[in-house]
């Protein structure tokens, strides 16, 4: 018994129809940039689909011509037979050459399309809102750009054009059969509905089997991605064996779904082949009767030719039955990729969006902002405050009170449900993403480093920045000593997600990256929480210099770092319940004072 574990997105995928002309048209449209190659391939497909019926006709002509005349006593037929055989061999060789070039062009076209498609998906993912990543499993996202895009490649290379060849071959064979013998063609046509009915019944079962198999594979990839991301937690909790058992269950489920798909496909193909063989047997029996016993005998060459044509007519049905399995996978993958590409970001640059001027000062105004991740569950409630250029605003409150969510609003990672955020009077919804990113820089709660060198990570803060800028940034933070601590200085490899440098070093590298970006508004979200006390002391005075000419929004649990803030906003359940300077709030003996006293008692 297969254990089925579903999630909403997987259910949405399962409800989609796996085959659709709209999807085929969209796949065809992907070939538009490669129209010349596509048209050449189409011509090769047409040639290839006609060649085998033509070869069957040529064989019949040789048998009906010189071979039949030779059996009837006519002399000197060997040269004609030899010439006919050479013609058949030349046609057969030309058929194989066409096959080779069709495969080559299909391979090149498929690789070009999947290259472009992966680029589109990756670019689109960069623009998707934070809510998409919060709700979508990492493994599912990875599947879109890897296995699903690869399914599209298979669909183009091995399904679309092969199906066109086989379909053309069926049409060509039927035309030649109709030309030579309509009664025998009637037998073929009579058996076709039987094959169609078998295919329809079996394919509906295959469709569900493929959807279940792909859903189970998505669960496997999601689990792998999650396990890698939290491996430290797994080892800290000694959950290696538990997680391994759970993963074995998932892979066992996937193997069972895979076997079920193979079993369903295994029932389809023998039934199709048996029906085709019965049809060929009937044609042979009726044709032999007409060739030997009937008053108006059928030429033996016509019978042999027709028998070959019957095989050419039914073999594509069997091949297409096989292709249907791949088509299900390809179309399901294409559908998921296109659904992602059709998902518009929650926000994007409005038409005629405004570029922030280079003279922007960094005046920040938050006006009546309300926001909910889920309808009816507000995380922010009517938040309003002003941050004059160059001021330092500290956000304080218990975990989950809305501090980080507010910084997400300011950086435009999310858009408020109501209210507005302004910079120098400009509504940030009306600004271009690029100009906003130049003005607002974020040092996030999780200090992420890209794979590459430390220098490359620092210079990622601004396009066109140089090594001198990176050194100057470290100097401004009074952290030049970091160059000596790192084995190869700025050329030290940071590793995946910064895994080859310490937490404190990672924090300082992120600070330096923010300095290189040179924003007017700097957001420090729990910026010092990962830095040890000694490192924090070494950077506090340099941070003060860094923030002098910038508007700063600081979120910190170490309340000692924000005593000098121009204004402290105290959050509680999504509202600002207190605001003022440190000393003023301490005299009120409210929430802030309680938080500060608790902090002091724990340090």
N, C-alpha and C positions, 0 to 999 in steps of 0.2 A: 504493500500500500504506500503510495507516494504522499509525503507530507507536504501540503501546499501552504506556503506563507506568502501572502500578497500584501502589497501596499497600494495606495491610491494611484500613484503614477503608473505602476505596472498594470493595474486594472484598466486604466485609460488606454494603455497600449494594446491590451488584449482585445478591446472592443473595436479596434480599427480593422478595416477590411485590408487583407494583405495584398490583394491585387487590384490595381486601379489604373484606368487609362490616363487619368489625370497625373498619376505618378510617372507613368511611362513618358507622357509628353514633357513633364518637367525634367526627367532624366535626359530626354532628347535635347532639351533646351540647353543643358549643361555642355553639350558638344558644340554649341554655336561658335565659340572662339576657335574651334578646330574644324571649321566647316570643310576645308579642303580635304583633310584626312578623313572626316566623316563621309564625305561624298565619294571618295575613292573606295572606302570600305563598303559603302552601300552598293557601288558598282560591282565590287568583288563578290558581295553577297548574292546579287542577282545572277552573276555568271555562275557561281558555285551551285546555286539552286537549280540551274538548268542543265548543268553538265552531266549529272548522273542519268536523268531521263534521256538526254541525248546519247549517252553511251549505251543505254539499253536499246534505243532505236538503232544505233549503228550495228550492234551485235545481231539484232534481228534482221537487218538488211543483208549482212554477210551470209547468214544462214539461209535466208530466202533466195539470195542471189546465187553466187558461184557455188556454194556448198550444195544447195538443192539441185542446181543444174548438173553438178558432178555426179551426184547420186543417181541421176536419171540417164547417165551414159554420155553426157557431153564431155568431149575431150578438152585438154588444155585449160582447165579451170584453176590449176594450182597458182599461176601468176595472179589471177584475180583474187583468189583466197588470200595469198600472201599480202597483196596490196591492201585488202580489206582488214587483215589482221594488223598490219602496220598502222593503218588509219585508226583502228580501235586503240592500239597502244599509245599512239600520239595523243589521242583525245584523253585517255586515262592519265598520261603523264601531265598533260595540261591541267587536268582536274586537280591533281595533287599539288602542282605549283600554285594554283589559285588558292588551295587550302592553306598552304604555308604562308602566303602573303596575307590572306585574310586573318589568320591567327596573329601575325606580326602587327598588322595595323590595329587589330582589336586590342592587343596588349598595350601598344603605345597610347592609344586613345583612352583606355581604361586608367592607366597610370596617370596620364595628364589630368583627367577629370578628378580622380581622387586627390591628387595634389592640390588642385584648385579648391575642391570641396573642403578638405581639411583646413586650408588656409581661411576659408570663409567661416567655418565653424569656430576656429580658434579666435579669429578677430571678433566674431559675434559674442563669444563667451567673455571677452575682455570688457564688453559693454553691458553685460547683464547686471541687473541690480543685486545688491547684497541679499535681498529676500530670496532670490532664486537659489543662491548658494546655501542659504540657511535651510531651505526646504528640500533641496535635491542632494541625494547621496553622491559622494565623491566618485565612487565606482561607476555610477550611472553616467556621470559627466564624462569620465574617461572612456566609457564604452561608446559614447556618441562620436568621439573623434578618432577612435581606433577601430574597433570591430564593426561598428555600424557603417563607417565610411568605407571600410574594406569590403563590406557586403555590397555596397554600391558599385565598387570596382568589379566584383565578381558578376554583378548584375549586368554591367555593360560588356565585359569581356566574354563571359561564358553563358549568359542567358539571352540578352537582347538580340545580338547578332546571330548566335547559333539558332535561336528560335526563328529568326527571319529566314535563315538558310533552309531550315527544315520545313517551315511553312511554304516557302517558294518551291521546294522540291516536291511537296505534296501537290501543289497546284500544277506544276509542270508534268508530274506523272499522270494526274487526272486528265489533263488536256490530251496527252499522247494516247492514253487508254481510250478516251472518248473518240479520238480520231480513228482508232483501229477497230474497236469492237465494243459497241454499246451494250449488248446483252451481258457480256462478262463484267463490264463496268457496273451493271446493275447489282451483281453479287457483292461487289466491293462496297457500293453505296448502302446496300441493305445491312451490311455488318457494321457500318460506321456508327449508327446510333447506339449499338450495343457497347462499343468502346467508349463513346461519349458518356453513357450512363454510368459505366464502371468508374470512369475517371472522375465524374462529378461526385459520386458517393464517397469515393476514397479520398478525394482532395479536400472535402470539407473536414474529414477527420484529420488529415495531415495538417491543415491550417491551424487547428487548435493545438495539435501536438507541437508544431513549431513555435507557436506563441508561448506555450508552457516552457519549452526548452530554453528559449531566449530569456524569458523572465527569470528562470532559475540561474542562468549564467550571469545575469545582471546582479543577482543577489551575491553570487560568488565574488565578482569583481568588487562590489561595494564592501564586502567583508574584508577582502585583502587590503583595499585602500585604507579602511578604518584601522585595521590591525597595525599597519606600518606607521600610521600617524600617531598612535597611542602606545607604541611598543614600550616606552619607559614606564607608563602606568601599568601595563600588563605585567612587566617583570617585577615592578615594585609590589604588586598585589599577588605575585606568584600564580597568575592565572594562565600560564603557558599551556598546561595540560587541558584545562577547561576549554580554552579557546580552540585548541587543536581538535578536541572532540566535537565542538560545535561546527568547526569548519569541515570536518570529515562528514558530518551529517549533511551539510549543504552540498558538498561535492558528490555525495552518494545520491542525493535527490537529483542533482543535475545529470549524473550518469543514468539514472532510471528514466528521466525525461528523454534523454538522448536515445536510449535503447527503445523507448516507446515510439519515437519518431522513426527509427530504423525499421521497427516491426511494421508500422503502418505503411511505410514506403515499400517494404518487402512484400506486402500483400498486393499492392497496386501493380507493380511491374509484371509479375507472373501472369496475372489476369489479363493485362493488356497484350502481352506476348502470346498467350494462348489464343486469344480472340483473333489476333493477326495471323497466326499459323493456321487456324481453322479456315479463315478466309482464303489463304493461299492454297490450302488443300482443296477447297471447293472449286476454286478457279482451275486448278490442275485437272481435277476429275472431269468437270464440264468441258474444259478446253480439249482434253484428250479425246473425249467422246466426239466432239465436233471435228477433230483432226483426223480421226481414224474411221468412225462409223457414219457420220452425218453425210447426207447426200451432197451438200455443198461444203467440202472439207475446208477446214481452217489451215492455212500454211503453218508448218511446224515452227518456222522462224517467228511468226506472229505470236504463237502460243508461248514460246520461250521468252520472247520480248515482253509479252503481257505479264507473264509470271514474274519477271524481274521488276516490272513496273508496279505490280501489286506490293512487292517487298519494299520498293521505294516509297510507296504511298503509306504503308503501315509502319515502317521503321521510324519515320518522324514522329508518329503518334507515341511510340514507345520512348523515343528520345525526349520528346516534349514532356512526357510524364515524368521522366527523370529530371528534366530541367525545371519542372514545376516545383520540386523540392528546393532547388537553389533559388528559384524565383520568389518563393515564399520568404526565404531568409533575406534576399536582396531587397525586396519591396518593403519588408518590415523594417529593415535597417534604414532604407531611404526615407520611409515615412517618419521614423523617429528623428532623423537628421533634419528633414525639412520642417518638422514640427518645431524643433529648436530654433531653426533659422527664421521661422515665421513668428516666433515669440518675440514681440517687441519689448525692449527695455521699458521698465516702469516709467522712465523718463529718458529723454534724449534732448539734444540741443533743439530749441524751438527754431522755427523759421526766422531768418534774419536775427539770430542771437547776437547779443552785444559782447564786444571784446572789452574787457576791463582795461582802462588806460594804464600806461606805465607809471603814471604819477599817483596811483592809488595809495591811500594813506593807511588803510586797515581799520577804519571805523566799522565796528560790528554792531548790528542791531537785530535782536530776536523779538518778534512781535506776535504774541498770542499763539504760540506754536503748540499744536496738539497732534499726537501720533500714536498709532496702534499697529503692532505687528499682525494682530488678528482682530477682525471686526469686534467691537464691543469691549475690548480689553485695552484701554488706553495706557500707554507706558509714560507718555508725557501729557500733562494737562495744563493748557493755557500758560505756557512759559513765556515770560517777557523779561528782557534786560538789555542794557546798552553797555558796550565795551568800547570806550574811546581809543583811538589809535595809540599804540604804545603801552596800553594798560595791561595788567595781569589779572585775569579772572580765574578764581579757583572754584572747582565744583567738588562738593563734599556730600557724603551721604552713605547710607548702608548699601551693600551690594544689591543690585536690582532696582535701585531708586530712580534710574533714568539718566545718570550722568553720561555714560558712554553713548547712549542713544542720542542725547543732545549733540555730542560731538559729531556723530554720524550725520545729523541734520546740517550742521555747519559745513561739513566737508561735502555735502550733497551725495552721500552714499545712499541716503533715503530722502524722500520728499515728505514734508509734513502733510498730514491730512487736512489741516487748516492752519492759518497763520502764515507768516513769511519771515525769511531770514534775509537781511540786507548787508551788503558790504559797500561802504561809502555811498549809501542810498540806493544801490543797484539791487534789485531782487535777484537772488542767485539762480532762480529758475530761468531767468532771461539771459543768463551769461553763457558763453561758450565753455565747454568742458576744459579745453586747453588753457584758456586764460584764467579760469578759476583755479586749476591745479597749480598754476604759477604763483598764485596769491596765497593759497591755503596749503599748508604742509602738515602731515600727521605723523607723529611718532606713536605707533599703535601699542596696544596692551601687550600683544605678542610680537616681539622684535624679530621680524622675518628678514633673513638674508637670502639673496639669490645664489644659485650655484655659480661660482666664479671666484675671482680674487677679492680681497678686502678692498683694494683700490677701486675695482669695478663697481662694487656695491656702494661705495661712497659717492662715486661719480654718477650713479644712477639718479641722483637727486636733480640733475639738470643736464639736458641735452647740450653737448658741446663743451662740458666742463673738462678741465685738464688735471693732470697729477698735481700740479702746483696748487690748484683749487682744493684738492683733497688734503694736502699738507697744511694749507692755510686754515682749513676748517678744523683740523685737529689742533692746530696752534691756538685758534680762537677759543677752543674748549680747554686749553691748557692740558692737552692729552698727547703731546708729541711723544711722550714716553711709551705710548702704545706701539709705536714703530719699532722700538727696541724689544718690547715684550713678544711681538709676533715673530715667528721663526724667519720669515722672509719679508718682513715689513709689509708694505702695501701689496706685494705679490703673493702673500700667503693665501692659500686656497681656503675659502670660508666653509666649503663642504655643503652638502645638501641641507637647506634650511639653516645654515650657519652652524652645523653640528661640530665643526672642527675648531671653533673658538669658544671661549667661556661665555657665560651669560652676561657678565659684566662687560667684556669686550664687545659682545654683540650689541649691548645697549649703547655703548659709546660710538660704535660704527653707525648705528641708526641716528644718533644725535648729529654726527658729522655729515651724514647724508642730508639731514634737514638743513644744516648750515649751508651746504652747497646749493640746495634748492633756493635759499635766500627768500623765503616767503614773507609777506607782510603780516600774515596771521599764522601762528604756530600752535598746534594742538598737541599737548603732551598727555596721552591717555595712560595713566598708571606708569608714567615714564621712568620713575626711579624704583619701581617695585622689584625689579630683577637685579638691582645693583647693590653690592655689599656696602656696609657702612663706610669703610675707608674710601672706596671708589666714589661713593656719593659725596663725601666731604671734598674730594679733589675736583669734582665737577660743579658743585653748587655755585661757587663764585663766578666760574666762567659762564654758567647758565644765566646768571644775573646780567652779565654783559651782553650775552646773546639776545636776551629778551628786552633790552633797553629800547630798541628802536622798532619793536614788533608788538603787535597785539598777541597775547598768549592766553590760551584756555588750558588750564592745568587740572588734571584729575589725579589725585594721589591719596593713598592710604596713609602714607607717612606725613601726618599733618604738620610736622615741623618744617617741611619744605614750602609751605604756602603761607607762613605767618606774615610775610611781607606783601602778600597779594593786595592789589588795590581794592578788590571786592571779592568776598567769599559768598558763594551761593550754596545754601544748604538744601538738599533734595530729600523729600520723603514721599514715597509712593507717587512719583511722577510730578510732584509740585515743588515749587520753591517756597519753603516755609520760613526761612530766615535768610537775611542778606546783610552784608556790612563788612567792616574790617575785623581782623582777628580780635583786637582788644575789645571792640564794641560788642562782639558776639559773646565773648567770655563773660562780660558783665551782665549779660541777659540771663545767664544760667539756663539756656535752652538746650536744644538738640546738639548744636555745635559744641557747646561747652562740655556736654556729657561725652561726646565722641572724643574730644581732645583729652579730657581727663583719663578716659579709658586707654587712649594711645600712650599717654605719658606713663601710666601704670604698667604698661606692657613692654616698655623700652628701658 
